[in-house]
Amino acid sequence: MAGHSKWANIQHRKGRQDAKRGKLWTKVIREITVAARDGGPDPTANPRLRLALEKATIANMPKDNVQRAIQRGSGGADGDSYEEVRYEGYGVGGAAVIVDCMTDNKQRTVSEVRHALSKHGGNLGQDGCVTFLFKHCGQFIFAPGTSEDTIMEIALEAGADDVETDDDGVIEVVCEPGDYEAVKAAFQEAGLEPELQDVIMKPLNETELTGKDAETMQKMLDVLENLDDVQTVYTNTVFDETVQQ
């Protein structure tokens, strides 16, 4: 695909995440609260809480904030008011979009998500309309220049499903969500640091957008990610290099 670099898209995504660090604290606190509510306050017995705490560490969140969120969730105080909900729809050029939210008012949230999509040439779809285009999995991305043989040996031994290297030299490791922590621990023990690692909805195919379409789609994603009730936005869109500047 002309103008499409996986590594450039990864760096583009990381840069936009860093720019939204302030919003990230709010989202992580909400995730910790709900994780503690649903699975208990002990991270050793609550995989979802462990993952949320990892995100809090990456975001440099103060320990006091983290503890208050755990106490809120496990004590049932504000945590019980949040409901998890997923919206699916289409962006520019029919690109698939999944929007995961935590909300105390579904009517408000669906209205805001619908408005963000429609204002930028997309539309809200029915449940299940695009989920089949994604795979729920653990993902690890390593920078070009990392030893593919080393990554493959460690990953497969730790239970990963697949290791792929693209034309840019980017190495992607994919595993089942339940194997994510084992694979992560294996990489840590070997001193290998991924550029990105998380349990995600990975697109099974990609829609490349260029020019004005790409700019409009990026604006849509930014608006969605900035909504207070939105936790994570997934899309199968990849952008040409003119939008990654």
C-alpha positions as protocol buffer text, in pm:
chain_id: "A"
residue {
  index: 1
  type: MET
  ca { x: 0 y: 0 z: 0 }
}
residue {
  index: 2
  type: ALA
  ca { x: 158 y: 323 z: -117 }
}
residue {
  index: 3
  type: GLY
  ca { x: 240 y: 560 z: 167 }
}
residue {
  index: 4
  type: HIS
  ca { x: 144 y: 307 z: 432 }
}
residue {
  index: 5
  type: SER
  ca { x: 412 y: 222 z: 688 }
}
residue {
  index: 6
  type: LYS
  ca { x: 316 y: 6 z: 984 }
}
residue {
  index: 7
  type: TRP
  ca { x: 599 y: 148 z: 1193 }
}
residue {
  index: 8
  type: ALA
  ca { x: 494 y: 506 z: 1109 }
}
residue {
  index: 9
  type: ASN
  ca { x: 136 y: 421 z: 1208 }
}
residue {
  index: 10
  type: ILE
  ca { x: 255 y: 275 z: 1539 }
}
residue {
  index: 11
  type: GLN
  ca { x: 461 y: 585 z: 1619 }
}
residue {
  index: 12
  type: HIS
  ca { x: 169 y: 804 z: 1516 }
}
residue {
  index: 13
  type: ARG
  ca { x: -60 y: 617 z: 1756 }
}
residue {
  index: 14
  type: LYS
  ca { x: 192 y: 636 z: 2041 }
}
residue {
  index: 15
  type: GLY
  ca { x: 240 y: 1009 z: 1990 }
}
residue {
  index: 16
  type: ARG
  ca { x: -132 y: 1078 z: 2004 }
}
residue {
  index: 17
  type: GLN
  ca { x: -166 y: 867 z: 2319 }
}
residue {
  index: 18
  type: ASP
  ca { x: 111 y: 1064 z: 2489 }
}
residue {
  index: 19
  type: ALA
  ca { x: -56 y: 1391 z: 2393 }
}
residue {
  index: 20
  type: LYS
  ca { x: -370 y: 1277 z: 2577 }
}
residue {
  index: 21
  type: ARG
  ca { x: -194 y: 1184 z: 2901 }
}
residue {
  index: 22
  type: GLY
  ca { x: -422 y: 1403 z: 3114 }
}
residue {
  index: 23
  type: LYS
  ca { x: -733 y: 1228 z: 2987 }
}
residue {
  index: 24
  type: LEU
  ca { x: -562 y: 893 z: 3038 }
}
residue {
  index: 25
  type: TRP
  ca { x: -559 y: 931 z: 3417 }
}
residue {
  index: 26
  type: THR
  ca { x: -936 y: 965 z: 3424 }
}
residue {
  index: 27
  type: LYS
  ca { x: -981 y: 659 z: 3206 }
}
residue {
  index: 28
  type: VAL
  ca { x: -736 y: 445 z: 3404 }
}
residue {
  index: 29
  type: ILE
  ca { x: -894 y: 543 z: 3738 }
}
residue {
  index: 30
  type: ARG
  ca { x: -1233 y: 438 z: 3604 }
}
residue {
  index: 31
  type: GLU
  ca { x: -1089 y: 109 z: 3478 }
}
residue {
  index: 32
  type: ILE
  ca { x: -927 y: 38 z: 3816 }
}
residue {
  index: 33
  type: THR
  ca { x: -1252 y: 116 z: 3998 }
}
residue {
  index: 34
  type: VAL
  ca { x: -1462 y: -118 z: 3783 }
}
residue {
  index: 35
  type: ALA
  ca { x: -1196 y: -391 z: 3782 }
}
residue {
  index: 36
  type: ALA
  ca { x: -1182 y: -384 z: 4164 }
}
residue {
  index: 37
  type: ARG
  ca { x: -1561 y: -383 z: 4182 }
}
residue {
  index: 38
  type: ASP
  ca { x: -1601 y: -684 z: 3953 }
}
residue {
  index: 39
  type: GLY
  ca { x: -1298 y: -893 z: 4053 }
}
residue {
  index: 40
  type: GLY
  ca { x: -1200 y: -776 z: 4401 }
}
residue {
  index: 41
  type: PRO
  ca { x: -920 y: -552 z: 4531 }
}
residue {
  index: 42
  type: ASP
  ca { x: -641 y: -813 z: 4528 }
}
residue {
  index: 43
  type: PRO
  ca { x: -445 y: -781 z: 4202 }
}
residue {
  index: 44
  type: THR
  ca { x: -286 y: -1124 z: 4247 }
}
residue {
  index: 45
  type: ALA
  ca { x: -632 y: -1278 z: 4208 }
}
residue {
  index: 46
  type: ASN
  ca { x: -768 y: -1023 z: 3959 }
}
residue {
  index: 47
  type: PRO
  ca { x: -600 y: -1022 z: 3614 }
}
residue {
  index: 48
  type: ARG
  ca { x: -803 y: -727 z: 3492 }
}
residue {
  index: 49
  type: LEU
  ca { x: -696 y: -518 z: 3791 }
}
residue {
  index: 50
  type: ARG
  ca { x: -332 y: -615 z: 3732 }
}
residue {
  index: 51
  type: LEU
  ca { x: -354 y: -486 z: 3376 }
}
residue {
  index: 52
  type: ALA
  ca { x: -519 y: -164 z: 3493 }
}
residue {
  index: 53
  type: LEU
  ca { x: -247 y: -112 z: 3755 }
}
residue {
  index: 54
  type: GLU
  ca { x: 17 y: -163 z: 3485 }
}
residue {
  index: 55
  type: LYS
  ca { x: -145 y: 116 z: 3283 }
}
residue {
  index: 56
  type: ALA
  ca { x: -146 y: 337 z: 3593 }
}
residue {
  index: 57
  type: THR
  ca { x: 227 y: 280 z: 3634 }
}
residue {
  index: 58
  type: ILE
  ca { x: 296 y: 364 z: 3270 }
}
residue {
  index: 59
  type: ALA
  ca { x: 90 y: 682 z: 3309 }
}
residue {
  index: 60
  type: ASN
  ca { x: 290 y: 780 z: 3622 }
}
residue {
  index: 61
  type: MET
  ca { x: -26 y: 795 z: 3830 }
}
residue {
  index: 62
  type: PRO
  ca { x: 28 y: 869 z: 4203 }
}
residue {
  index: 63
  type: LYS
  ca { x: -20 y: 569 z: 4430 }
}
residue {
  index: 64
  type: ASP
  ca { x: -278 y: 758 z: 4639 }
}
residue {
  index: 65
  type: ASN
  ca { x: -502 y: 797 z: 4333 }
}
residue {
  index: 66
  type: VAL
  ca { x: -467 y: 428 z: 4256 }
}
residue {
  index: 67
  type: GLN
  ca { x: -552 y: 321 z: 4611 }
}
residue {
  index: 68
  type: ARG
  ca { x: -858 y: 547 z: 4624 }
}
residue {
  index: 69
  type: ALA
  ca { x: -984 y: 397 z: 4299 }
}
residue {
  index: 70
  type: ILE
  ca { x: -939 y: 42 z: 4433 }
}
residue {
  index: 71
  type: GLN
  ca { x: -1117 y: 132 z: 4758 }
}
residue {
  index: 72
  type: ARG
  ca { x: -1402 y: 296 z: 4568 }
}
residue {
  index: 73
  type: GLY
  ca { x: -1451 y: -9 z: 4355 }
}
residue {
  index: 74
  type: SER
  ca { x: -1416 y: -274 z: 4623 }
}
residue {
  index: 75
  type: GLY
  ca { x: -1630 y: -76 z: 4866 }
}
residue {
  index: 76
  type: GLY
  ca { x: -1904 y: -35 z: 4611 }
}
residue {
  index: 77
  type: ALA
  ca { x: -1911 y: 343 z: 4656 }
}
residue {
  index: 78
  type: ASP
  ca { x: -1886 y: 518 z: 4317 }
}
residue {
  index: 79
  type: GLY
  ca { x: -1783 y: 211 z: 4122 }
}
residue {
  index: 80
  type: ASP
  ca { x: -2130 y: 59 z: 4114 }
}
residue {
  index: 81
  type: SER
  ca { x: -2264 y: 348 z: 3906 }
}
residue {
  index: 82
  type: TYR
  ca { x: -2048 y: 266 z: 3604 }
}
residue {
  index: 83
  type: GLU
  ca { x: -2178 y: 36 z: 3332 }
}
residue {
  index: 84
  type: GLU
  ca { x: -1962 y: -104 z: 3055 }
}
residue {
  index: 85
  type: VAL
  ca { x: -2102 y: -67 z: 2707 }
}
residue {
  index: 86
  type: ARG
  ca { x: -1965 y: -115 z: 2357 }
}
residue {
  index: 87
  type: TYR
  ca { x: -2076 y: 74 z: 2048 }
}
residue {
  index: 88
  type: GLU
  ca { x: -1992 y: -26 z: 1693 }
}
residue {
  index: 89
  type: GLY
  ca { x: -2008 y: 172 z: 1374 }
}
residue {
  index: 90
  type: TYR
  ca { x: -1843 y: 293 z: 1059 }
}
residue {
  index: 91
  type: GLY
  ca { x: -1610 y: 580 z: 982 }
}
residue {
  index: 92
  type: VAL
  ca { x: -1494 y: 737 z: 659 }
}
residue {
  index: 93
  type: GLY
  ca { x: -1479 y: 495 z: 367 }
}
residue {
  index: 94
  type: GLY
  ca { x: -1661 y: 227 z: 565 }
}
residue {
  index: 95
  type: ALA
  ca { x: -1372 y: 186 z: 811 }
}
residue {
  index: 96
  type: ALA
  ca { x: -1474 y: -18 z: 1115 }
}
residue {
  index: 97
  type: VAL
  ca { x: -1489 y: 149 z: 1457 }
}
residue {
  index: 98
  type: ILE
  ca { x: -1541 y: -4 z: 1804 }
}
residue {
  index: 99
  type: VAL
  ca { x: -1594 y: 231 z: 2100 }
}
residue {
  index: 100
  type: ASP
  ca { x: -1567 y: 83 z: 2451 }
}
residue {
  index: 101
  type: CYS
  ca { x: -1720 y: 301 z: 2722 }
}
residue {
  index: 102
  type: MET
  ca { x: -1784 y: 315 z: 3095 }
}
residue {
  index: 103
  type: THR
  ca { x: -2081 y: 529 z: 3178 }
}
residue {
  index: 104
  type: ASP
  ca { x: -2336 y: 616 z: 3442 }
}
residue {
  index: 105
  type: ASN
  ca { x: -2576 y: 745 z: 3173 }
}
residue {
  index: 106
  type: LYS
  ca { x: -2609 y: 532 z: 2858 }
}
residue {
  index: 107
  type: GLN
  ca { x: -2844 y: 778 z: 2687 }
}
residue {
  index: 108
  type: ARG
  ca { x: -2587 y: 1056 z: 2717 }
}
residue {
  index: 109
  type: THR
  ca { x: -2304 y: 834 z: 2601 }
}
residue {
  index: 110
  type: VAL
  ca { x: -2473 y: 688 z: 2295 }
}
residue {
  index: 111
  type: SER
  ca { x: -2585 y: 1036 z: 2192 }
}
residue {
  index: 112
  type: GLU
  ca { x: -2228 y: 1169 z: 2214 }
}
residue {
  index: 113
  type: VAL
  ca { x: -2082 y: 871 z: 2027 }
}
residue {
  index: 114
  type: ARG
  ca { x: -2347 y: 892 z: 1754 }
}
residue {
  index: 115
  type: HIS
  ca { x: -2285 y: 1266 z: 1713 }
}
residue {
  index: 116
  type: ALA
  ca { x: -1907 y: 1221 z: 1687 }
}
residue {
  index: 117
  type: LEU
  ca { x: -1949 y: 959 z: 1417 }
}
residue {
  index: 118
  type: SER
  ca { x: -2213 y: 1134 z: 1210 }
}
residue {
  index: 119
  type: LYS
  ca { x: -2042 y: 1475 z: 1227 }
}
residue {
  index: 120
  type: HIS
  ca { x: -1736 y: 1324 z: 1056 }
}
residue {
  index: 121
  type: GLY
  ca { x: -1905 y: 1117 z: 789 }
}
residue {
  index: 122
  type: GLY
  ca { x: -1961 y: 797 z: 985 }
}
residue {
  index: 123
  type: ASN
  ca { x: -2257 y: 628 z: 1144 }
}
residue {
  index: 124
  type: LEU
  ca { x: -2349 y: 418 z: 1445 }
}
residue {
  index: 125
  type: GLY
  ca { x: -2427 y: 54 z: 1365 }
}
residue {
  index: 126
  type: GLN
  ca { x: -2601 y: -231 z: 1539 }
}
residue {
  index: 127
  type: ASP
  ca { x: -2436 y: -459 z: 1797 }
}
residue {
  index: 128
  type: GLY
  ca { x: -2207 y: -704 z: 1620 }
}
residue {
  index: 129
  type: CYS
  ca { x: -2188 y: -513 z: 1293 }
}
residue {
  index: 130
  type: VAL
  ca { x: -1807 y: -488 z: 1296 }
}
residue {
  index: 131
  type: THR
  ca { x: -1687 y: -701 z: 1591 }
}
residue {
  index: 132
  type: PHE
  ca { x: -1626 y: -996 z: 1358 }
}
residue {
  index: 133
  type: LEU
  ca { x: -1362 y: -786 z: 1182 }
}
residue {
  index: 134
  type: PHE
  ca { x: -1147 y: -787 z: 1500 }
}
residue {
  index: 135
  type: LYS
  ca { x: -982 y: -1046 z: 1723 }
}
residue {
  index: 136
  type: HIS
  ca { x: -965 y: -1010 z: 2102 }
}
residue {
  index: 137
  type: CYS
  ca { x: -603 y: -1088 z: 2186 }
}
residue {
  index: 138
  type: GLY
  ca { x: -283 y: -987 z: 2360 }
}
residue {
  index: 139
  type: GLN
  ca { x: -46 y: -790 z: 2139 }
}
residue {
  index: 140
  type: PHE
  ca { x: 323 y: -698 z: 2169 }
}
residue {
  index: 141
  type: ILE
  ca { x: 494 y: -470 z: 1915 }
}
residue {
  index: 142
  type: PHE
  ca { x: 874 y: -458 z: 1889 }
}
residue {
  index: 143
  type: ALA
  ca { x: 1075 y: -196 z: 1702 }
}
residue {
  index: 144
  type: PRO
  ca { x: 1266 y: -269 z: 1382 }
}
residue {
  index: 145
  type: GLY
  ca { x: 1611 y: -407 z: 1456 }
}
residue {
  index: 146
  type: THR
  ca { x: 1497 y: -638 z: 1736 }
}
residue {
  index: 147
  type: SER
  ca { x: 1610 y: -998 z: 1687 }
}
residue {
  index: 148
  type: GLU
  ca { x: 1324 y: -1188 z: 1528 }
}
residue {
  index: 149
  type: ASP
  ca { x: 1472 y: -1525 z: 1624 }
}
residue {
  index: 150
  type: THR
  ca { x: 1500 y: -1423 z: 1989 }
}
residue {
  index: 151
  type: ILE
  ca { x: 1147 y: -1284 z: 2000 }
}
residue {
  index: 152
  type: MET
  ca { x: 1005 y: -1593 z: 1831 }
}
residue {
  index: 153
  type: GLU
  ca { x: 1182 y: -1836 z: 2062 }
}
residue {
  index: 154
  type: ILE
  ca { x: 1071 y: -1657 z: 2380 }
}
residue {
  index: 155
  type: ALA
  ca { x: 718 y: -1586 z: 2259 }
}
residue {
  index: 156
  type: LEU
  ca { x: 630 y: -1933 z: 2138 }
}
residue {
  index: 157
  type: GLU
  ca { x: 781 y: -2097 z: 2446 }
}
residue {
  index: 158
  type: ALA
  ca { x: 567 y: -1868 z: 2666 }
}
residue {
  index: 159
  type: GLY
  ca { x: 247 y: -1962 z: 2483 }
}
residue {
  index: 160
  type: ALA
  ca { x: 208 y: -1700 z: 2209 }
}
residue {
  index: 161
  type: ASP
  ca { x: 3 y: -1794 z: 1903 }
}
residue {
  index: 162
  type: ASP
  ca { x: 189 y: -1609 z: 1631 }
}
residue {
  index: 163
  type: VAL
  ca { x: 495 y: -1394 z: 1555 }
}
residue {
  index: 164
  type: GLU
  ca { x: 505 y: -1183 z: 1239 }
}
residue {
  index: 165
  type: THR
  ca { x: 761 y: -943 z: 1094 }
}
residue {
  index: 166
  type: ASP
  ca { x: 647 y: -691 z: 832 }
}
residue {
  index: 167
  type: ASP
  ca { x: 843 y: -513 z: 558 }
}
residue {
  index: 168
  type: ASP
  ca { x: 942 y: -234 z: 801 }
}
residue {
  index: 169
  type: GLY
  ca { x: 1101 y: -486 z: 1036 }
}
residue {
  index: 170
  type: VAL
  ca { x: 827 y: -439 z: 1297 }
}
residue {
  index: 171
  type: ILE
  ca { x: 774 y: -759 z: 1496 }
}
residue {
  index: 172
  type: GLU
  ca { x: 425 y: -834 z: 1624 }
}
residue {
  index: 173
  type: VAL
  ca { x: 349 y: -1105 z: 1877 }
}
residue {
  index: 174
  type: VAL
  ca { x: -11 y: -1217 z: 1928 }
}
residue {
  index: 175
  type: CYS
  ca { x: -146 y: -1441 z: 2203 }
}
residue {
  index: 176
  type: GLU
  ca { x: -472 y: -1537 z: 2367 }
}
residue {
  index: 177
  type: PRO
  ca { x: -588 y: -1285 z: 2632 }
}
residue {
  index: 178
  type: GLY
  ca { x: -538 y: -1549 z: 2902 }
}
residue {
  index: 179
  type: ASP
  ca { x: -173 y: -1596 z: 2800 }
}
residue {
  index: 180
  type: TYR
  ca { x: -90 y: -1223 z: 2795 }
}
residue {
  index: 181
  type: GLU
  ca { x: 71 y: -1209 z: 3139 }
}
residue {
  index: 182
  type: ALA
  ca { x: 286 y: -1518 z: 3082 }
}
residue {
  index: 183
  type: VAL
  ca { x: 419 y: -1383 z: 2752 }
}
residue {
  index: 184
  type: LYS
  ca { x: 477 y: -1039 z: 2903 }
}
residue {
  index: 185
  type: ALA
  ca { x: 668 y: -1191 z: 3196 }
}
residue {
  index: 186
  type: ALA
  ca { x: 886 y: -1392 z: 2957 }
}
residue {
  index: 187
  type: PHE
  ca { x: 983 y: -1078 z: 2765 }
}
residue {
  index: 188
  type: GLN
  ca { x: 1056 y: -891 z: 3088 }
}
residue {
  index: 189
  type: GLU
  ca { x: 1277 y: -1173 z: 3214 }
}
residue {
  index: 190
  type: ALA
  ca { x: 1471 y: -1158 z: 2886 }
}
residue {
  index: 191
  type: GLY
  ca { x: 1510 y: -780 z: 2914 }
}
residue {
  index: 192
  type: LEU
  ca { x: 1301 y: -713 z: 2602 }
}
residue {
  index: 193
  type: GLU
  ca { x: 1084 y: -400 z: 2604 }
}
residue {
  index: 194
  type: PRO
  ca { x: 797 y: -379 z: 2351 }
}
residue {
  index: 195
  type: GLU
  ca { x: 700 y: -45 z: 2199 }
}
residue {
  index: 196
  type: LEU
  ca { x: 336 y: -132 z: 2269 }
}
residue {
  index: 197
  type: GLN
  ca { x: 174 y: -408 z: 2471 }
}
residue {
  index: 198
  type: ASP
  ca { x: -187 y: -456 z: 2572 }
}
residue {
  index: 199
  type: VAL
  ca { x: -494 y: -675 z: 2543 }
}
residue {
  index: 200
  type: ILE
  ca { x: -675 y: -528 z: 2245 }
}
residue {
  index: 201
  type: MET
  ca { x: -925 y: -578 z: 1966 }
}
residue {
  index: 202
  type: LYS
  ca { x: -689 y: -640 z: 1673 }
}
residue {
  index: 203
  type: PRO
  ca { x: -826 y: -571 z: 1324 }
}
residue {
  index: 204
  type: LEU
  ca { x: -817 y: -873 z: 1094 }
}
residue {
  index: 205
  type: ASN
  ca { x: -794 y: -652 z: 785 }
}
residue {
  index: 206
  type: GLU
  ca { x: -710 y: -288 z: 724 }
}
residue {
  index: 207
  type: THR
  ca { x: -871 y: 10 z: 551 }
}
residue {
  index: 208
  type: GLU
  ca { x: -613 y: 259 z: 427 }
}
residue {
  index: 209
  type: LEU
  ca { x: -723 y: 622 z: 407 }
}
residue {
  index: 210
  type: THR
  ca { x: -537 y: 907 z: 240 }
}
residue {
  index: 211
  type: GLY
  ca { x: -571 y: 1283 z: 200 }
}
residue {
  index: 212
  type: LYS
  ca { x: -890 y: 1449 z: 323 }
}
residue {
  index: 213
  type: ASP
  ca { x: -1051 y: 1117 z: 410 }
}
residue {
  index: 214
  type: ALA
  ca { x: -762 y: 1034 z: 641 }
}
residue {
  index: 215
  type: GLU
  ca { x: -772 y: 1379 z: 804 }
}
residue {
  index: 216
  type: THR
  ca { x: -1146 y: 1353 z: 865 }
}
residue {
  index: 217
  type: MET
  ca { x: -1112 y: 1003 z: 1008 }
}
residue {
  index: 218
  type: GLN
  ca { x: -836 y: 1116 z: 1246 }
}
residue {
  index: 219
  type: LYS
  ca { x: -1055 y: 1403 z: 1368 }
}
residue {
  index: 220
  type: MET
  ca { x: -1336 y: 1155 z: 1432 }
}
residue {
  index: 221
  type: LEU
  ca { x: -1107 y: 929 z: 1636 }
}
residue {
  index: 222
  type: ASP
  ca { x: -976 y: 1226 z: 1835 }
}
residue {
  index: 223
  type: VAL
  ca { x: -1328 y: 1344 z: 1918 }
}
residue {
  index: 224
  type: LEU
  ca { x: -1432 y: 994 z: 2025 }
}
residue {
  index: 225
  type: GLU
  ca { x: -1124 y: 942 z: 2241 }
}
residue {
  index: 226
  type: ASN
  ca { x: -1178 y: 1277 z: 2412 }
}
residue {
  index: 227
  type: LEU
  ca { x: -1533 y: 1192 z: 2524 }
}
residue {
  index: 228
  type: ASP
  ca { x: -1541 y: 1150 z: 2903 }
}
residue {
  index: 229
  type: ASP
  ca { x: -1721 y: 815 z: 2891 }
}
residue {
  index: 230
  type: VAL
  ca { x: -1500 y: 658 z: 2625 }
}
residue {
  index: 231
  type: GLN
  ca { x: -1227 y: 421 z: 2747 }
}
residue {
  index: 232
  type: THR
  ca { x: -1084 y: 285 z: 2423 }
}
residue {
  index: 233
  type: VAL
  ca { x: -1142 y: 327 z: 2050 }
}
residue {
  index: 234
  type: TYR
  ca { x: -1044 y: 55 z: 1804 }
}
residue {
  index: 235
  type: THR
  ca { x: -1038 y: 90 z: 1427 }
}
residue {
  index: 236
  type: ASN
  ca { x: -906 y: -98 z: 1127 }
}
residue {
  index: 237
  type: THR
  ca { x: -794 y: 230 z: 970 }
}
residue {
  index: 238
  type: VAL
  ca { x: -434 y: 286 z: 869 }
}
residue {
  index: 239
  type: PHE
  ca { x: -316 y: 629 z: 761 }
}
residue {
  index: 240
  type: ASP
  ca { x: -84 y: 735 z: 482 }
}
residue {
  index: 241
  type: GLU
  ca { x: 231 y: 916 z: 588 }
}
residue {
  index: 242
  type: THR
  ca { x: 94 y: 1265 z: 513 }
}
residue {
  index: 243
  type: VAL
  ca { x: -144 y: 1234 z: 810 }
}
residue {
  index: 244
  type: GLN
  ca { x: 127 y: 1100 z: 1040 }
}
residue {
  index: 245
  type: GLN
  ca { x: 320 y: 1427 z: 1047 }
}
